[in-house]
Amino acid sequence: MAHRVLFCLLWAFGVVQAALSSEIQTQHMVMAAVGEEAYLNCQLMQTRDVLQVTWQKISPEREENLATYNKFFGQKVNLGFRDKVEFKEAGLQNSSIVIRKVSEQDQCCYRCLFNTYPDGAITSSTCLQLYELHEPVLRVGESDCAEEAVVSCSATGRPAPTVTLNVPQQDLHLSNHSSVSITNANGTATVTATAVLPRLRDYSAQVGCAARVLSGPQIEVFMTVPEVKQSSAEGGKHFQSCSFIH
């Protein structure tokens, strides 16, 4: 009987805590690029008597208090995090922090804790996921014939980026697409996309490359492919068919 009562009490406590946690509006996951800043925000959706707001870092090894704010002592960032964390907005109903120059050590979950009276602590968590993406490198080389160019684009990131070649001109189309991914010693991956682009007579064309990691922002680069010059001796000469060699 005692075990049954204890189970019911723990179940009821869990239900209450889940209901209280739903009162906080926050993002379950925030993405940030390595070396950039990450913004974490928590907003209490119902007005309560909040005594203090605490931000905690939750890692598999331990839980650490990062920063606190209350109306008597104001905002305080703990000593070990003063070069890393600062308040963006310090309030008892809405609180947000900035994590500067994020690195792999910062990739974990963060808890915002509203210490209220008389309900106690209302908490919610946001997990920080890092990505790394370097600007793609776009190259244009000669094919086995003058009327085609081999276009390649390489992008390095973590995890492996998605690399896409495109041509803004509607009358041109890329063909013979291929893609190769190489894992680097530092854990990043370099993805190279290659395709063949027809070259126009006496008109240059533009080709673009877009790289993205996960759902992070896309990086685009563009390059102009020079036209095929037509000499007077080639006046009536038609294009020759070209084959792409992988």
C-alpha angles and dihedrals in degrees: 000000000000091000090050092052092047091050091050091049092050091046091050091048090051092051091050093048092049090050091049092047090055087063090072120082112210142131115268090211133022122192123209135171118245109267094017131096129275122208120208121187136182125184125188106224097201124050111250138163099267116189098182142354118217130188117206134188111224115200130161090256102047150333118253131189110233105178142345137201131193133160095247102049101020122215125345130181113200116249098251093054105041093107091046109038135044136166115257092182122009115196142127095241100031124031133172135172136195122223108204128215094359118213137175090279089063094054103107139084127296127206127209113204124196108197103207137180124263098356098056124216121003111190143181133174138222123193121214118219119190129209134182125211129169124199110276120246115226121199134182120201138172122273126210089278135038096243094065137056128201110229121196132176127190126194129178123207149131117278101022109284127231110242121196129183119207142173118216093204109091094211093059127074133187119231140184094040119192135168134199128189124200124188112222127215092252093058097260123119129223114211120193121194119194133188142156122251125195113236117223126227109254092344127095121219133209125228126190137200126205124193127187138169117212108313094328124124118294123244117210132190129181136202135185118237109212119239126250107257114229115213123207090251090060094055100130098020116126127217115276119229111256131204124210117230114208 
